[in-house]
């Protein structure tokens, strides 16, 4: 494969993975009317904003990615896909939280 083909295929795979992950986890960690339920609950319990709560959860994934980069030379590519896809999912939800905040402002 050429570099361009690898790049394009990776985008396709990541987009599909993230879309499926957000749908699956969106039903596990949300209520019928609130896809941000878990972030809202954690925020309330910790006296934080939902964005701050999400960032705390994202750190776990970020450290995992950092460890892969720093220490795991022989890591399976599927593991790298999963970890990066998880982080992209959290960043997507973070963007949606800011969209929600923006639409609720007067």
C-alpha positions in Angstrom: 0.0 0.0 0.0 1.1 3.5 -0.6 1.3 6.1 2.2 -1.8 7.8 0.8 -3.7 4.5 0.8 -2.6 3.7 4.4 -3.7 7.2 5.4 -7.1 7.0 3.7 -7.8 3.5 5.1 -6.8 4.5 8.6 -9.3 7.5 8.4 -12.0 5.1 7.2 -11.3 2.6 10.0 -11.1 5.1 12.8 -14.2 6.9 11.7 -16.2 3.6 11.6 -14.8 2.5 15.0 -15.5 5.8 16.7 -19.1 6.0 15.3 -19.8 2.4 16.5 -18.2 3.1 19.9 -20.2 6.2 20.4 -23.4 4.5 19.6 -22.7 1.5 21.8 -21.4 3.4 24.8 -24.0 6.1 24.2 -26.7 3.6 25.1 -24.7 2.1 28.0 -23.8 5.3 29.8 -26.7 7.6 28.9 -30.3 7.9 29.7 -33.0 8.0 27.0 -33.0 11.8 27.0 -29.5 12.6 28.2 -26.5 11.3 26.3 -24.3 13.2 28.8 -25.8 11.5 31.9 -22.6 10.0 33.3 -20.6 13.1 32.8 -23.3 15.2 34.5 -23.5 12.8 37.4 -19.8 12.7 37.9 -19.6 16.4 37.6 -22.3 16.9 40.3 -20.6 14.3 42.6 -17.2 16.0 42.3 -18.5 19.6 42.1 -17.1 20.0 38.6 -18.4 20.9 35.2 -19.2 18.0 32.9 -16.3 19.0 30.7 -13.9 18.7 33.7 -15.4 15.3 34.6 -14.9 14.1 31.0 -11.3 15.3 31.0 -10.6 13.3 34.1 -11.9 10.2 32.4 -10.0 11.0 29.2 -6.7 11.2 31.2 -6.9 7.4 31.7 -6.9 6.9 27.9 -4.3 9.5 27.3 -1.9 7.9 29.7 -2.5 4.6 28.1 -1.6 6.1 24.7 1.4 7.8 26.2 2.6 4.5 27.6 2.2 2.8 24.2 4.3 5.6 22.6 7.0 5.5 25.4 7.3 1.8 26.2 5.4 -0.6 24.0 7.5 -1.1 20.9 5.7 -4.4 20.0 2.1 -3.4 20.8 -0.6 -4.9 18.6 -2.0 -2.5 16.0 -5.5 -3.3 17.2 -4.6 -2.1 20.7 -3.4 1.2 19.2 -6.6 1.6 17.2 -8.7 1.0 20.3 -6.8 3.4 22.5 -6.8 6.2 20.0 -10.4 5.6 19.0 -11.4 5.8 22.7 -9.6 9.1 23.0 -11.2 10.5 19.9 -14.6 9.4 21.2 -14.0 11.4 24.4 -12.9 14.4 22.5 -16.0 14.2 20.4 -18.2 14.1 23.5 -16.3 17.0 24.9 -17.1 19.0 21.8 -20.7 18.0 22.1 -20.8 19.1 25.7 -19.5 22.6 24.6 -22.2 22.6 21.8 -24.8 21.9 24.5 -23.5 24.6 26.7 -23.4 27.1 23.8 -27.0 26.4 22.8 -28.3 26.8 26.3 -26.8 30.3 26.8 -29.1 33.2 26.3 
